[in-house]
Amino acid sequence: MPSSLLGDKELETELSVKNKALRVNLNENIYGTFAEIGAGQETVRNFFRAGGASGTIAKTISAYDKDFSDAIYGLEPQGRYVTEARLKAMLNYETTLIEERISREKHPNKLFFSYANTVATIDFAKRYKGHGWLGIRFQAHPREEYSEIIIHVQFHETNAALQQITLGIMGVNLIYGAFYLHDDPNALLKSLYDHINKDKIEIDLINFSGPLFKDVDNRLISLQLVKNEMTQAVMFSPEGNMVLPASILYKKNILTLRGSFRPVTRVNMSMYEKSLEMFQKEKKVDPNNTVVIFEMTLSNLRAEGEIDERDFMARADLLGSLGQTVMISNFQEYYKVVEYFSAHTKERMGLTMGVNTFIEIFDEKYYRHLSGGILEAFGKLFFRDLKIYLYPLKNKETGEITTSENLKVHPRMKELYKFFKDNGRVVDITDYDPEILDIYSREVYGMIQEEKTGWEEMLPEAVTAMIKEKGMFRKQVQEKLK
């Protein structure tokens, strides 16, 4: 990148908000528009206050009234304005406008940008804390195709004025990062919280696109969101795009399977298929309004110390090839997953798990941090309309099958277990194939690592084909890539 356009790229440690805005303002090549709806004009205010804004700001607008907004950016089919579609309409319109009105011949070195946000801050009754979309479409080289960064945030502050200030700071961080940190998306991501406490605002979606980010995989970026505690959970579609959890989960029946999926085995798919069949037959479940989530926790991904991004991508690719929506979370305990889903739906939920995992959730050591211990955890777990679908366990030595009828929990937990079992909250998956109960992901993974044969039949056909084609999980391939 020519240094004459963006200047020296060596950055000081966490520049002040004012200094970030000033550095952008003093760059004679950076030039663009600000369109902010719903939370004042807090981002552009920082650029005005920093000084030297006349060479940077082409226009600032707040089309706060819906009729004015529709007249400028077009009608929204669903009548909703705090949406990704609205944000993109704003960015499209403002980018086209600046290209039409500013002559490239007269300004050959200009790096155009359009920054926009559409936000709903906390409501008067303080029932909904608010959320918003913000994004930037920008150039790092004159005349090149635009690159784009789109973010969705959830507010956690309980004062609208404070939320506006926080949004304004994040907007400055985003604009500054787009121009000076775009070659390091992970650093850009972390910089969004410069001068912002993570308790104030949560980023639960970020997508990079365009020529500057052609090598960026948004699934890896989503993983960083959870690792850096910017959010508790992220989701991505089978195609690998980050999706907003609220849009996937809102008012849906939700069935969840947690696992390492390293790799996805025939047992995993049997658990999914059989439990989904049972779940959709429930009276309170609408099959047309049901979503299935394959969840991996950070602890699932840290099976051998630090998270291996190649290993994570392999698992994500395999689940995507099977058409599954994937969630990465920081939720160690199952009740936290249920609480998270309950924020988006009141419909029936289901958890699919094996007998071993189910017995483990009755271990009191996982709930010592709760004042009410395991009783509080189970109250949160089963307070909602929830069922657990239990997949049987086969003893390798004796061949004995363990189900909900003969499993053993700690003597102190017997009555607690009996209560939920007798109330129909725990049901057995009975239509299973006994021939595949001996398949374990860990053993399959070991066989692939050591290049043994025989694992191929333990996996779905498409999974086996992809692992072979891409050399996934093979020790030699992994070591070569390091």
Secondary structure, 3 states (H helix, E strand, C coil): CCHHHHCCCCCCCCCCHHHHHHHHHHCCCEEEEEEEECCCCHHHHHHHHHCCHHHCEEEEECCCCHHHHHHHHCCCCCCCCCCHHHHHHHHHHHHHHHHHHCCCCCCCCCEEEEEEEEEECCCCCCCCCCEEEEEEEECCCCCCCCEEEEEEEEECCCCHHHHHHHHHHHHHHHHHHHHHCCCCHHHHHHHCCCCCCCCCEEEEEEEEECHHHCCCCHHHHHHHHHHCCCCCEEEECCCCCEECHHHHHCCCEEEEEECCCCCCCHHHHHHHHHHHHHHHCCCCCCHHHEEEEEEEEHHHHCCCCCCCHHHHHHHHHHHHHCCCEEEEECCCCHHHHHHHHHCCCCCCEEEEEEHHHHHHCCCHHHHCCCCCHHHHHHHHHHCCCEEEEEECEECCCCCCEECCCCCCCCHHHHHHHHHHHHCCCEEECCCCCHHHCCCCHHHHHHHHHCCCCCCHHHCCHHHHHHHHHHCCCCHHHHHHHC
